[in-house]
Amino acid sequence: MNVLLIGSGGREHALAFALAKSPLLVKLYAAPGNPGIGKLAELISVKVADHEAVISFCKSHDIGFVVVGPEAPLVAGLVDDLTAAGIKAFGPSKFAAQLEGSKGFTKDICAKFGIPTAAYGRFTDETKAQAYLKERGAPIVIKADGLAAGKGVTVAMNMAEAANAVREIFAGRFGTGECVIEEFMEGEEASFFALSDGVNVLALATAQDHKRVGDGDVGPNTGGMGAYSPAPCMTEALCTETLEKIMKPTVAALASMGHPYKGVLYAGLILTQDGPKLIEYNARFGDPETQVLMMRLKDDLLTLLMASVDGTLNKMSVRWRDETALTVVMCAKGYPGDVVKGSHINGLAQDFGKDVEVFHAGTALDGEFIVANGGRVLNVTGLGNTPRDAQMKAYAAVDKIDWPEGFCRRDIGWRAI
């Protein structure tokens, strides 16, 4: 069948890498894609925000399946519109995508259905939010309610930092006039992924990422500076507990509300003394976690995604390579702040070895040259027998890439190692 992949980042390049291997695939298209994806798919210039244009392209090119990568089109209801037009599409409905689109929505579901998470307050009034802060004290966590590209969360260790974070949210820095304030939870963080067809839940794999921009986990939060899979801290017992106490109850909750969750469910967890608790949900594959998951996946991704849409996950299983996959995110200098676009990246055409893939994230073509076109630009991913082995392969490849205007953390994988 012909498949259309929506998105242009490193996550989508990793999805294209896996989809291209499917025996079911006839032709892969991507909108808008990037130069890396362009080696696996035909890039098209359809505006993703124009749902009618997407539908028209699907009908004119006999698209049998659409895979929506990023969160924004999901929250905007692209899957709803494709489904209404008779086109199969992977991803949750607009209502169900609120699990990512609104942190307050998710916290309210957790409270109603007994899903373990942090105690919280939800506010649309800055004065009340600041009063709640004074009542609770620091450390405390401040979150912008809507989509913020991974940058709308402040873990405030003192009251001045907390008060400033609240002021920034209500000043419109993240485009929302609502915030969630949560208790500070201590423990190791991990990511857990599962597919849902609205009834059945199929566990996928675990990963850990590195949110802070600097080595040693210092500096501001980012969209992710690197990741590895599997996460050693996620034992089989913890995976089972997460599935039974967090993931399955969430899917059941959405079904009881009349909006079954179909798609991938990505839980950001914290492993507390009381067991795993939910930090937040994402309604799509993680970035950069997808890059390491797709390096380890042994089964056909397209078959798994179609089962999620068709309601047949109960007939599916999934196998993973035993090796560790580790990805290092190369960023333009200045990230996560303002960056300069257009710098040339050389050396990407060389052979990095069979266990290394370089996924494009924020790149573009300038004539024959690959140039930086965003903050997070490349995801250099290695596969190894141990976390140290995977790390060595990834950084050896990083050091072969000629890009003076780029930088990366040099300690990705330190927890596992």
C-alpha positions in Angstrom: 0.0 0.0 0.0 0.9 3.7 -0.3 1.7 5.3 3.0 1.8 9.0 3.9 4.0 10.1 6.9 3.3 13.4 8.5 6.1 15.4 10.0 9.7 16.6 9.4 11.8 15.8 12.5 14.1 13.1 13.8 11.2 11.1 15.0 9.7 11.0 11.5 13.0 10.0 10.0 13.2 7.1 12.4 9.6 6.1 11.6 10.4 6.3 7.9 13.5 4.1 8.5 11.3 1.4 10.0 8.3 1.8 7.6 10.5 1.5 4.6 11.4 -2.1 5.6 7.7 -3.2 5.6 6.8 -5.8 3.0 3.3 -4.2 2.9 4.7 -0.9 1.7 4.5 0.0 -2.0 5.5 3.7 -1.8 6.2 6.0 1.1 5.4 9.8 0.9 6.3 12.4 3.6 4.8 15.8 4.3 6.9 17.9 4.5 9.8 15.6 5.5 13.4 16.5 5.5 16.5 15.7 3.4 17.1 12.5 5.4 13.6 11.3 5.0 13.9 12.2 1.3 16.2 9.3 0.8 13.4 6.9 1.9 10.3 8.7 0.7 8.9 11.1 -1.9 8.7 14.5 -0.2 5.5 16.5 -0.9 4.7 20.1 -0.2 1.2 19.7 1.1 0.5 22.0 4.1 -0.3 19.7 7.0 -2.5 22.3 8.7 -4.7 22.3 5.6 -6.7 19.1 6.3 -8.6 19.3 3.1 -5.4 19.5 1.1 -4.0 16.4 3.0 -7.3 14.5 2.3 -7.2 15.5 -1.4 -3.6 14.3 -1.7 -4.5 11.0 -0.1 -7.4 10.4 -2.5 -5.4 11.4 -5.6 -2.4 9.2 -4.7 -4.3 6.2 -3.4 -2.9 6.5 0.1 -4.0 3.5 2.2 -2.6 4.6 5.5 -1.4 7.8 7.1 1.0 8.0 10.0 0.8 11.2 12.0 4.1 11.9 13.7 4.0 15.2 15.6 1.6 16.2 18.4 0.3 19.5 16.8 -1.7 17.8 13.9 -3.1 15.3 16.4 -4.3 18.0 18.8 -5.7 19.9 15.7 -7.9 16.8 14.8 -6.1 15.7 11.6 -6.9 12.0 12.4 -10.6 12.8 12.9 -10.8 14.5 9.5 -8.9 11.7 7.7 -11.1 9.1 9.3 -14.3 11.0 8.4 -13.0 11.0 4.8 -12.6 7.2 4.9 -8.8 7.3 5.1 -7.1 5.1 7.7 -4.8 7.2 10.0 -2.6 6.3 12.9 -2.9 8.5 16.0 -5.5 9.5 18.6 -8.6 11.6 18.0 -8.6 15.3 18.8 -10.4 14.6 22.1 -8.0 11.8 23.1 -4.9 13.8 22.1 -5.8 16.1 25.0 -3.8 13.7 27.1 -0.8 15.6 25.6 -2.5 18.8 24.6 -3.7 19.7 28.1 -1.8 18.7 31.2 -4.8 19.8 33.2 -7.0 17.4 31.3 -4.7 14.5 32.0 -4.3 15.4 35.7 -8.1 15.5 36.1 -8.4 12.0 34.5 -5.7 10.7 36.9 -7.6 12.1 39.9 -10.9 10.7 38.7 -9.7 7.2 37.9 -7.1 6.7 40.6 -4.0 6.7 38.3 -0.9 7.4 40.4 0.6 10.8 39.8 1.7 14.0 41.7 -0.8 16.0 43.7 -1.7 19.2 41.8 -3.6 22.4 41.3 -5.0 23.7 38.0 -5.2 27.5 37.5 -6.5 30.0 35.0 -5.9 32.9 37.4 -2.4 34.1 38.2 -3.3 35.5 41.6 -4.7 32.1 42.7 -1.8 30.3 41.3 0.7 32.4 43.2 -1.3 31.9 46.4 -1.2 28.2 45.9 2.6 28.4 45.5 3.0 30.2 48.8 0.8 27.6 50.4 2.8 24.6 49.0 6.3 26.0 49.0 9.4 24.8 47.0 10.6 22.6 45.5 7.6 22.5 43.2 6.9 21.9 39.5 5.2 24.5 37.2 3.8 23.4 33.9 2.2 25.4 31.0 -1.1 23.6 30.2 -0.8 23.4 26.4 1.8 22.2 23.9 5.2 23.8 24.5 7.6 21.7 22.5 9.0 20.2 25.7 10.0 23.6 27.1 6.9 24.6 29.2 8.0 22.8 32.4 10.0 24.4 35.3 11.2 22.3 38.2 11.6 25.2 40.7 13.9 24.6 43.6 13.0 27.9 45.3 10.0 30.2 45.5 11.5 33.0 43.4 12.0 30.6 40.5 8.5 29.2 41.0 6.8 32.6 41.1 8.7 33.7 37.9 7.7 30.6 36.1 4.0 31.2 36.8 4.4 34.9 35.7 5.9 33.7 32.4 3.0 31.3 31.7 0.4 34.0 32.3 2.3 36.5 30.3 1.8 34.2 27.3 5.3 32.9 26.8 3.9 29.4 26.0 0.7 30.6 24.3 -1.6 29.5 27.1 -3.4 31.2 29.9 -3.5 28.2 32.2 -1.0 26.4 34.3 -0.7 23.2 36.4 1.3 23.3 39.6 2.4 19.9 40.9 4.2 18.5 43.9 7.9 17.7 43.4 8.4 14.0 43.2 11.8 12.4 43.8 13.1 9.4 41.8 14.6 8.3 38.5 12.7 9.1 35.4 11.9 6.7 32.5 9.8 6.5 29.4 7.3 3.7 28.7 5.6 3.2 25.4 2.5 1.2 24.4 0.1 0.9 21.5 -3.6 1.0 22.1 -6.5 0.2 19.7 -9.1 1.7 22.1 -9.5 -1.6 24.1 -6.3 -3.6 24.0 -2.9 -2.3 25.1 0.3 -3.7 23.7 3.5 -2.8 25.7 6.3 -1.7 23.5 9.7 -0.8 25.1 11.3 1.5 27.6 13.8 4.3 27.2 15.4 7.1 29.1 16.2 10.6 27.7 18.2 13.6 28.8 16.2 16.8 29.0 18.7 19.3 30.3 20.9 21.0 27.8 24.2 20.5 29.6 26.4 17.6 30.7 25.6 16.4 34.2 21.9 17.4 33.6 22.4 21.1 34.1 20.8 24.1 32.3 17.4 24.6 30.9 15.0 21.9 29.8 15.0 21.0 26.1 13.0 18.8 23.7 15.6 16.1 24.5 19.4 15.9 24.1 19.7 12.2 23.7 18.2 8.9 24.7 18.8 5.2 25.1 16.8 2.0 25.1 16.1 -0.2 27.1 16.1 1.6 30.4 17.9 -0.6 32.9 15.8 0.9 35.8 12.6 -0.4 34.3 12.5 -4.0 35.5 10.0 -6.5 34.3 8.0 -6.0 37.5 8.0 -2.2 37.1 6.9 -2.5 33.4 4.0 -4.7 34.5 3.0 -2.3 37.3 3.1 0.6 34.9 0.9 -1.3 32.4 -1.7 -2.4 34.9 -1.9 0.8 37.1 -1.2 3.6 34.6 -1.6 2.6 30.9 -4.6 0.3 31.0 -6.6 2.4 33.3 -6.0 5.5 31.1 -7.2 3.6 28.0 -10.2 2.4 29.9 -10.9 5.9 31.1 -11.0 7.4 27.6 -13.2 4.5 26.4 -15.6 5.2 29.2 -15.8 8.8 28.1 -16.8 7.7 24.6 -13.5 8.6 23.0 -11.4 5.4 22.6 -7.6 6.0 22.5 -6.1 4.6 19.3 -2.4 5.2 18.8 0.8 5.2 20.7 0.7 6.2 24.4 4.0 7.5 25.8 4.2 7.8 29.5 6.8 9.9 31.2 7.3 8.2 34.6 9.1 8.8 37.8 10.1 5.8 39.9 9.2 6.8 43.5 9.4 4.9 46.8 5.7 4.2 46.3 6.2 2.8 42.8 6.0 4.3 39.3 3.9 7.5 39.0 2.9 9.4 35.8 4.7 12.7 35.2 2.9 13.3 31.9 1.6 11.7 28.7 2.5 12.2 25.1 0.1 11.2 22.5 2.7 10.3 19.9 6.1 8.6 19.7 8.9 10.4 21.6 11.7 12.4 20.1 14.5 11.4 20.5 13.2 8.1 22.0 11.7 6.9 18.6 15.2 6.9 17.2 16.4 4.3 19.7 13.2 2.3 19.6 13.2 1.9 15.8 16.9 0.7 15.9 15.8 -2.1 18.3 12.5 -3.1 16.7 12.5 -6.5 15.0 8.9 -6.7 13.8 7.1 -4.8 11.0 6.2 -1.4 12.3 3.5 -0.8 9.6 1.6 -4.0 10.6 1.7 -2.9 14.3 0.4 0.6 13.6 -2.4 -0.8 11.4 -3.5 -3.2 14.1 -3.8 -0.2 16.4 -6.3 1.4 14.0 -8.1 -1.8 13.1 -8.6 -2.9 16.7 -6.6 -6.1 16.4 -3.7 -5.5 18.9 -4.9 -8.5 20.9 -3.6 -10.7 18.0 -0.2 -8.9 17.9 3.1 -9.4 19.7 6.3 -7.4 19.4 10.0 -8.4 19.5 13.0 -6.3 20.2 16.7 -6.7 19.7 18.6 -7.4 23.0 21.2 -4.7 22.2 21.2 -1.2 23.6 20.5 1.7 21.2 21.7 5.2 22.1 21.2 8.5 20.3 23.1 11.7 20.6 21.3 14.9 19.6 23.5 17.4 17.7 22.1 20.9 18.1 22.8 24.4 16.7 24.7 26.6 19.1 22.4 28.7 21.1 19.7 25.9 21.6 17.3 25.9 23.4 17.4 29.6 22.9 17.7 31.5 19.6 19.8 29.7 17.0 21.3 30.8 13.6 20.0 28.7 10.7 21.9 27.9 7.5 25.2 26.6 8.6 26.7 23.8 6.4 27.0 20.3 7.7 29.6 18.1 6.0 30.5 14.5 6.2 27.0 13.0 6.4 27.5 10.9 3.2 30.3 8.7 4.7 29.8 5.2 5.9 29.4 5.2 9.7 29.2 1.5 10.0 26.3 -1.0 10.1 25.4 -0.2 13.7 25.0 3.6 13.2 22.2 5.6 11.7 22.2 9.4 11.5 18.6 10.6 11.6 17.9 14.1 10.3 15.8 16.4 12.6 16.2 20.1 11.7 17.9 20.0 8.4 17.3 21.5 4.9 18.9 21.5 1.5 20.8 24.6 0.2 21.6 23.5 -3.3 23.6 20.4 -2.8 24.5 21.2 0.8 22.8 20.0 4.0 22.3 22.9 6.3 21.0 23.4 9.8 17.4 24.4 9.9 16.4 24.3 13.5 17.6 23.8 17.1 17.9 20.0 17.3 19.5 19.1 14.0 20.8 15.5 13.9 20.3 12.4 15.9 23.4 10.2 15.8 22.3 6.7 16.9 24.5 3.7 17.7 23.5 0.1 18.5 25.8 -1.9 20.8 26.0 -5.0 23.0 26.1 -2.8 26.1 25.2 0.8 26.8 28.9 1.7 26.8 29.4 0.0 23.4 26.4 1.9 21.9 27.7 5.1 23.4 31.1 4.7 21.9 29.7 4.0 18.4 27.4 7.0 18.6 30.1 9.4 19.7 32.7 8.0 17.2 30.2 8.9 14.5 29.5 12.4 16.0 33.2 13.1 15.8 33.3 12.3 12.1 30.7 14.9 11.3 32.1 18.3 10.2 29.8 21.0 11.7 31.6 23.7 13.7 28.4 25.5 14.5 26.9 22.5 16.2 27.2 21.0 19.7 26.0 18.1 21.8 26.2 16.7 25.3 29.1 14.3 25.8 27.5 12.2 28.6 24.4 10.6 27.0 23.8 7.2 28.6 25.6 8.0 31.9 22.8 6.5 34.0 22.9 3.2 32.2 26.7 3.1 32.1 
